[in-house]
Amino acid sequence: MDPSRKDLLQALYGALVLALAILLVVFFRLPGLIIAILLVVFGVAVHRRYNTNPEVASLKASLRIARDDMAEILQSYEDLQHGTSTQAVTDRTLNYPALANGDVSHHAISEFLLRSSSARRFIARIDGYLESPDIDRYQLERLISVADERALELSESWDDARRAARQIGPA
């Protein structure tokens, strides 16, 4: 729905709620006033809950990008461990066997394994935040900075772990 049509619908709904509130007060006096106040409060609550701020939507998109960056690295690791393509089998057996076996004796590999398990939990929490209609701009900005930092650290540890596994080589 284009923004001008959305604004028109919001204005019409607001006018309808206001007209209904005035009619309730005119016809029912004090009980109508109480019902009208409740109606207006309900209308404002519904409007705030379902009206998406473009800035919040943009921040949520940025958070999705950071989440997708982490998920892409985790998917690469899953492909290394369980992939059936010739490249995955070659990487698992010849290029990065220590990484595929989860060799925790090397610092870089153990660090990546810790960061990957942390990233999985973080991604699950991010999905919950993205679905929440009550999250505000400040919370999203904090989450984006944390997500970007974690994505960068996960990417660096993935590169370090692959480098270390390649140096170790096949057993």
N, C-alpha and C positions, 0 to 999 in steps of 0.2 A: 504494500500500500504506500503510495507516495505521501510525503510529509504534509502537503497542503490538505489532502483528503483526510488524513489522520487528525490534523488540527481542527478541521471542520467537524468531524465526528465528536471529538472531545468537547468542543464548544456546544454542540447540540445536546450531548449528554449532560453537561453542566447546566445548561439552561433548563432542561427537563427536570433535573433534580431540584433546582431552585424554584421552578414553577410549582412542582409538587409540594415542596416545603411550604410555600406561601399558601397554597390551597388548604393544606392541613391545618395551618395556624388560623386561617379565616373560618373554616368550618368547625373545627374542634377546640379552638382556643388553647387552654393550657395543655391538655393531652396532645393536641396537635402540635404544639410547640416542642414538647418532649420528643414526639415521634419525628418531627422535622429535624431536630438537632441530631438524633440518632441516624436519620437518613443521610444528612449531609456528612457526618463523620464517616459513615460507611462508604459513601461515594468518594470522599477524599482518599480513604484507605485503599479502595479498589483502584483508583486512578494512580496512586503512587506505586502500587504493587505491580501493575501491568504496563506502566508507562516507562519505557526504557530510555535512559539518558544516552545520547550519542557518544558522550565521552566515556561512560561506563562500558558501553558496547565495544568501543575501540580498545579500551584497556583489557576487556575480557578476550578480545581477539589476540592481543599481544601476549596475554598469559597462555592462550591456547598454542601459540607459536612456540613459546618456551617449553611447554609441556610436550609438544610434538618433537622438538629437538631431543629431549631426553628419551622419549619413547623410541625414536629412530635409533639411537645408540643401543638401547636395551634390545631392540629387535635385531640389530646387527649381532649382538652377543648371542641371542637365542638362535639365530641362523648359524653362527659358528658352532654352537653346541649341538644343535639338533637338525640342521639343514640337510637336505638330501641332494642338493645340486652338486655338480662336480667341483665347483669352487669351494663350497662349504666343506666338502669331504677333504679336499686338498689342504685347506687352511687348518682343519681339525687334526689331520694326521701329520702333515709335513711342515707347515709354516708356523702354526701357533698351538702346538700340542699342550704346552704347559697351561695356556689360558683356557683351552677347551676342557682340560681335566680339573681345573680349579686348583692348580698348584699354589698353595698359600705360603710356601716357603720364601717366595720372592716378594719383596715389599710392594713393588708396583702392581703386581697381580692381586695381592690381598687387598690393597687400597681400592682397586677398581671393584672388586667383589663387594666390599663394604659400601662403596658409593652406589653401586648398582642396586643393592637391596634397599638402601635409603631412598634412591630415586623412585623405585617401585611404590614404596609407601607414600612418598610425596606426590606422585602422580595421582594416586587414589584420592588423596586429600584435595588436590587441585580440582579434580572433577566435581567434588562436592561443593567447593566454593563457586565454580562456574555455574552450577545449577541454582545456586541461592539467589533469589531476587532481592535479598536484603543487604547484599554486600555493597559497600560504598567505594568511592573513588580512592580514598586514603588507604583502605585495606587492599584494594587491587594494586595500587602502586607499590606497597610494601611486598605483596606477594610476587609481583613481577620482578622486583629487584632480587628477591631471594631465589626465584625460579631461574633467572638469568645467571646468577652466580652458581647455582647448583648445576645448571646445564653446562656452563663453561668448565667447572671442576670435573664433571663426569666425562666430558669430551677429552680433557687433558689426561685424565687417568686412564681412559680407554686407549688413547694413543700411547701412553707410557707402558701400559700392560701389554699391548701388542708388540711394542718394541722389545720389551723384556722377554716375552715369550718367543719372539723370533731369535733373540740372542741365545736363549737356552736351547732352542732347536729340538728336534725329535730325540727321544731317549735311545 
